[in-house]
């Protein structure tokens, strides 16, 4: 399993000490952190402190021959999954907006093609200054993720907006961006190590409505127990995020999971299979429907109004089951059937054979099949087979975010050809 990697750029400000707590939180979540300190940041916190916490070399000098020979600013800009600037002072935000690269931190930021998150921290008057707000507008337009600063007392004895978001808030936003597979920097495309302008003429999902289901369903037995499965919802949420980045209007019908809502996605939360079916039907019409949710096949035929108790005899409580509605088959039979209907098949044996049979029985255009006998449910990686009328595509094991991007690209190509 590939470890997630963050490049943390710490700029100079009194809040720089909070970046140490951020490193601790991220390491506790299994996220690798490499730190770059600006010259002014090193006046507030020491490279030694970051080196101890990150268990890695701390970078700072653009003209250190040893550092450039061993790693180099270009390699630094490419090796992370996400670049985070925390705290981001008014000064570094201005440099980023203007494309200035006069030290290692700003050179890395200008050279990267990876997503970038900034957590601003500055005096309240600096935050509200027109120049700062103009720079923030530029950065947002460039695709930089900008967190809102907190409101409160300042080190300069003033009060207002400009405090660095709490480290736990920054860590949560980092996890959200990693979970939804934040898009690369929109101004650059890395193709065979050559930076070129993106091809905007290729297939997209602009103007299309994409309907996605994700997560498990919970089917109540009594007020405290339910039937469910181990689905985490990660794959469905990653697909919804990728579809939104491809320009689609996305409706995500989510079972009971605690994942953050992907940016630009309309989310509808449900609990049971019957609630999910109703939400899916209400969301129609759709150009594409991707049924990723692991819907429970059965529910309790009669939900108990009170908690079921042991009777002292050792005999199990009677539990009659009723079959849940088949959402995929229901969609396939509707007059307003989505133009491209895709189902998922979570199997533990004979994966492709079962997927072929499911595609024929359910009336789906494609079935995305995977073997869930390992740690796929709840894990970060997936290995899938795309079963269509034309045959089977076997994809290698990759992060679920990468599966999502590749699947949406495949869908965009198919929709463009219709």
C-alpha positions in Angstrom: 0.0 0.0 0.0 1.5 3.3 -1.1 2.0 5.8 1.8 0.4 9.2 1.3 3.0 12.1 1.2 2.8 15.7 2.1 5.3 18.5 1.4 4.8 21.0 4.1 6.0 24.6 3.4 6.3 26.7 6.6 6.5 30.4 6.0 7.6 33.0 8.6 5.0 34.0 11.2 4.3 33.6 14.9 1.9 30.8 14.0 4.8 28.7 12.6 5.0 26.8 15.9 1.6 25.3 15.2 3.0 23.6 12.1 4.8 21.2 14.5 1.5 20.0 15.9 0.2 19.6 12.3 3.2 17.3 11.5 2.5 15.3 14.6 -1.2 14.9 13.7 -0.4 13.9 10.1 2.3 11.4 11.2 -0.3 9.8 13.5 -2.6 9.3 10.6 0.2 7.5 8.7 0.9 10.4 6.3 4.6 11.0 5.5 5.7 14.6 5.8 8.7 16.4 4.4 9.2 20.0 5.4 10.5 23.1 3.7 11.2 26.2 5.9 11.6 29.7 4.6 14.4 31.8 6.0 12.0 33.8 8.1 10.2 30.7 9.4 13.5 29.5 10.8 13.5 32.6 13.0 10.4 31.3 14.8 10.9 27.5 14.7 14.1 25.4 14.2 14.8 22.9 11.4 15.9 20.5 14.1 12.3 20.4 15.6 10.8 19.5 12.2 13.6 17.0 11.4 12.8 15.1 14.6 9.1 15.0 14.0 9.2 14.3 10.2 12.1 11.9 10.6 13.4 13.4 7.4 15.8 16.1 6.2 14.4 19.6 6.4 15.0 21.8 3.4 15.4 25.6 3.2 18.4 26.8 1.3 17.9 27.1 -2.5 21.6 27.4 -3.0 22.8 24.6 -0.8 24.8 22.4 -3.3 24.4 19.3 -1.2 20.6 19.6 -0.9 20.2 20.3 -4.7 22.5 17.4 -5.6 20.6 14.9 -3.3 17.0 16.0 -3.9 16.7 19.2 -5.9 13.8 21.7 -5.9 12.2 20.0 -9.0 12.1 16.6 -7.3 10.7 18.2 -4.1 7.9 19.7 -6.2 6.9 16.3 -7.7 7.4 13.7 -5.0 4.4 14.7 -2.7 0.7 13.9 -3.3 -0.2 17.3 -1.9 1.7 20.5 -1.1 0.6 22.4 2.0 1.6 25.9 3.0 0.9 26.4 6.7 1.1 29.1 7.9 0.8 31.0 4.6 1.7 34.6 5.3 0.5 37.6 3.2 4.0 37.7 1.8 4.1 34.2 0.4 0.6 34.4 -0.9 1.5 37.6 -2.8 4.6 35.8 -4.3 2.5 32.8 -5.3 -0.1 35.0 -7.0 2.6 36.9 -8.9 4.6 33.8 -9.8 7.7 35.0 -7.9 10.4 32.3 -7.2 13.1 33.9 -5.1 13.7 31.1 -2.5 13.3 27.4 -2.3 9.7 27.5 -1.0 8.4 29.7 -3.8 10.5 28.0 -6.5 9.0 24.6 -5.4 5.5 26.2 -5.6 6.1 27.6 -9.1 7.6 24.3 -10.3 5.0 21.9 -9.0 2.1 20.3 -10.9 0.6 18.8 -7.7 -2.4 20.2 -5.8 -1.7 23.0 -3.3 -3.5 23.9 -0.1 -2.8 27.1 1.8 -3.7 27.9 5.4 -3.4 31.7 5.7 -2.2 33.4 9.0 -1.7 37.1 9.4 -2.8 40.3 11.1 -6.5 41.1 10.7 -5.7 44.3 8.8 -3.4 42.5 6.4 -6.1 39.8 5.8 -8.7 42.5 4.9 -6.3 44.5 2.7 -7.4 44.8 -0.9 -4.1 43.5 -2.1 -4.3 40.3 0.0 -7.9 39.7 -1.1 -6.9 40.3 -4.7 -4.1 37.8 -4.4 -6.4 35.2 -2.9 -8.9 35.6 -5.8 -6.0 35.0 -8.2 -4.9 31.9 -6.3 -8.4 30.5 -6.1 -8.9 31.1 -9.8 -5.6 29.2 -10.4 -7.0 26.2 -8.6 -5.2 26.7 -5.3 -7.2 25.3 -2.3 -7.5 28.2 0.3 -8.7 27.6 3.8 -10.4 30.4 5.7 -8.5 31.7 8.7 -9.9 31.7 12.2 -11.3 34.7 14.1 -9.8 35.6 17.5 -7.1 37.4 19.4 -3.9 38.2 17.6 -0.3 38.1 18.9 -0.2 41.8 18.2 -3.1 42.4 20.7 -5.7 43.0 17.9 -8.8 40.9 17.4 -10.3 39.7 14.2 -10.0 37.3 11.2 -6.5 36.1 10.3 -5.6 33.4 12.8 -4.1 30.2 11.5 -6.8 27.5 11.3 -6.3 24.9 14.1 -3.9 22.1 13.2 -6.7 19.5 13.5 -8.8 21.5 11.0 -5.9 21.7 8.6 -5.2 17.9 9.0 -8.9 17.2 8.3 -8.8 19.3 5.1 -5.6 17.5 4.0 -7.3 14.2 4.5 -10.3 15.3 2.6 -8.2 16.4 -0.4 -6.3 13.2 -0.3 -9.5 11.1 0.0 -11.1 12.8 -3.0 -7.9 12.7 -5.1 -7.4 16.5 -5.5 -6.7 17.4 -9.1 -3.2 18.4 -10.2 -2.4 22.1 -10.6 -4.8 23.2 -13.4 -2.2 25.4 -15.1 0.2 22.5 -15.8 0.1 19.0 -17.3 3.1 16.7 -16.8 3.4 14.5 -19.9 6.7 12.5 -20.3 8.4 15.0 -18.1 7.6 17.8 -20.4 5.3 20.6 -19.1 2.7 21.5 -21.8 -0.6 23.3 -21.8 -3.6 21.0 -21.1 -5.5 19.6 -24.0 -9.0 21.2 -23.5 -10.3 19.6 -26.6 -10.5 16.1 -25.3 -13.6 14.4 -23.8 -15.1 16.0 -20.7 -18.4 15.6 -18.9 -19.4 19.3 -19.1 -23.1 19.6 -19.3 -23.7 16.0 -18.2 -25.5 14.8 -15.1 -23.7 12.0 -13.4 -25.5 10.0 -10.6 -23.3 8.0 -8.2 -24.2 5.8 -5.2 -21.6 5.0 -2.5 -21.1 3.3 0.8 -23.2 0.5 2.5 -26.8 0.5 3.5 -27.9 -0.2 7.1 -31.0 -2.3 7.4 -32.5 -2.1 10.9 -33.3 -5.3 12.9 -34.3 -3.4 16.0 -33.5 0.1 17.4 -29.9 -0.8 18.1 -28.9 -3.5 15.5 -28.8 -3.6 11.8 -27.6 -5.6 8.8 -24.7 -4.0 6.9 -21.4 -4.7 5.2 -17.8 -3.3 5.4 -18.0 -0.8 2.5 -16.2 2.4 3.4 -17.6 4.5 0.5 -14.1 5.6 -0.5 -14.3 4.3 -4.1 -17.7 5.9 -4.8 -16.7 9.2 -3.2 -13.5 9.3 -5.3 -15.6 8.6 -8.5 -18.0 11.4 -7.6 -15.1 13.8 -7.0 -13.4 12.8 -10.3 -16.7 13.3 -12.2 -17.1 16.8 -10.7 -13.6 17.7 -11.7 -14.4 16.5 -15.3 -17.1 19.2 -15.4 -20.2 17.1 -14.6 -23.1 18.0 -12.4 -22.8 15.2 -9.8 -25.5 13.8 -7.5 -24.0 11.5 -4.9 -26.4 9.3 -3.0 -24.4 8.1 0.1 -25.1 5.4 2.6 -24.1 5.9 6.2 -20.4 6.9 6.0 -18.5 9.8 7.6 -16.5 10.8 4.5 -16.4 14.6 3.6 -18.5 15.6 0.7 -16.3 16.1 -2.5 -16.0 19.6 -3.8 -18.8 20.6 -6.3 -20.9 17.5 -5.5 -24.5 17.5 -4.4 -24.8 14.9 -1.6 -28.0 13.0 -0.5 -27.6 10.9 2.7 -29.7 7.7 3.1 -29.7 4.7 5.5 -31.5 1.8 3.9 -31.7 0.3 0.4 -35.3 1.4 -0.1 -34.3 5.0 0.8 -31.4 4.8 -1.6 -33.7 3.6 -4.4 -36.1 6.4 -3.8 -33.3 9.0 -3.8 -31.8 7.6 -7.0 -35.2 7.7 -8.8 -35.8 11.3 -7.5 -32.4 12.3 -9.0 -33.3 11.2 -12.5 -32.9 11.9 -15.3 -29.1 11.3 -15.6 -26.7 10.9 -18.5 -24.5 8.5 -16.5 -25.4 6.4 -13.4 -22.5 4.7 -11.6 -23.9 2.4 -8.9 -20.9 1.9 -6.6 -22.8 1.4 -3.3 -22.7 -2.0 -1.7 -26.4 -2.3 -1.0 -27.5 -5.0 1.5 -29.3 -7.8 -0.4 -31.6 -8.5 2.5 -33.4 -6.7 5.3 -35.3 -7.8 8.4 -38.8 -8.7 7.3 -40.2 -7.2 10.5 -38.2 -4.5 12.3 -38.6 -4.9 16.1 -39.8 -1.7 17.8 -37.8 -2.6 20.9 -34.4 -4.1 21.5 -34.5 -7.9 21.1 -33.5 -9.7 24.3 -32.1 -13.1 25.0 -34.7 -15.5 26.4 -32.4 -17.4 28.6 -32.7 -20.7 26.7 -29.8 -20.2 24.4 -32.0 -20.3 21.3 -31.3 -17.5 18.8 -33.9 -14.9 18.2 -36.0 -15.6 15.1 -34.9 -13.3 12.2 -37.0 -13.5 9.0 -35.4 -11.8 6.0 -36.9 -10.0 3.0 -35.1 -9.3 -0.2 -34.2 -5.6 -0.8 -35.1 -3.9 -4.1 -32.4 -4.2 -6.9 -31.5 -0.6 -7.6 -29.4 -1.4 -10.7 -32.0 -3.6 -12.3 -34.7 -1.1 -11.5 -32.8 1.7 -13.3 -32.2 -0.5 -16.3 -35.9 -1.1 -16.7 -37.1 2.5 -16.5 -38.2 4.6 -19.5 -35.8 7.3 -18.4 -32.9 4.9 -18.1 -29.5 6.7 -17.9 -27.7 6.7 -21.2 -24.7 4.8 -19.6 -25.6 2.6 -16.7 -22.7 1.1 -14.7 -22.9 -1.3 -11.8 -20.2 -2.6 -9.4 -19.8 -6.2 -8.5 -18.0 -7.0 -5.2 -17.0 -10.7 -5.4 -14.9 -13.2 -3.5 -14.5 -15.9 -6.2 -14.9 -16.3 -10.0 -14.9 -12.5 -10.2 -15.1 -12.0 -14.0 -17.6 -14.8 -14.5 -19.9 -13.5 -11.9 -19.6 -10.0 -13.3 -20.5 -11.2 -16.8 -23.6 -12.9 -15.4 -24.6 -9.8 -13.4 -24.3 -7.6 -16.4 -26.7 -9.8 -18.4 -29.1 -10.3 -15.5 -29.3 -6.6 -14.4 -29.3 -5.0 -17.9 -26.3 -2.8 -17.2 -23.9 -1.4 -19.9 -20.8 -2.0 -17.8 -19.9 -3.9 -14.7 -16.9 -2.9 -12.6 -15.9 -6.0 -10.8 -13.4 -6.4 -8.0 -12.2 -9.1 -5.5 -13.1 -8.0 -2.0 -11.8 -11.1 -0.2 -8.8 -9.1 1.0 -8.7 -5.5 2.4 -10.4 -3.7 -0.5 -13.4 -2.8 1.6 -12.0 -0.1 3.9 -8.7 0.0 2.2 -7.1 2.6 -0.1 -6.4 0.5 -3.2 -8.5 -1.4 -5.7 -7.9 -3.8 -8.6 -10.8 -3.9 -11.0 -12.1 -5.6 -14.2 -14.3 -3.6 -16.6 -16.8 -5.9 -18.2 -18.6 -4.5 -21.2 -20.3 -5.8 -24.4 -16.9 -5.6 -26.1 -15.0 -7.8 -23.5 -13.1 -7.4 -20.3 -10.4 -4.9 -19.3 -8.1 -5.9 -16.5 -6.7 -3.0 -14.6 -3.7 -3.3 -12.2 -3.9 -2.6 -8.5 -3.9 1.2 -7.9 -5.2 3.8 -5.4 -8.9 4.1 -5.4 -8.5 7.8 -6.4 -6.5 6.6 -9.5 -9.2 4.0 -10.3 -11.8 6.9 -10.1 -9.9 9.2 -12.5 -9.3 6.4 -15.0 -12.9 5.3 -14.9 -14.2 8.8 -15.4 -11.8 9.3 -18.4 -13.1 6.0 -19.8 -16.7 7.2 -19.3 -16.0 10.6 -20.8 -14.6 8.9 -23.9 -17.7 6.7 -24.2 -20.2 9.5 -23.7 -18.4 11.7 -26.3 -18.7 8.9 -28.8 -22.5 8.7 -28.5 
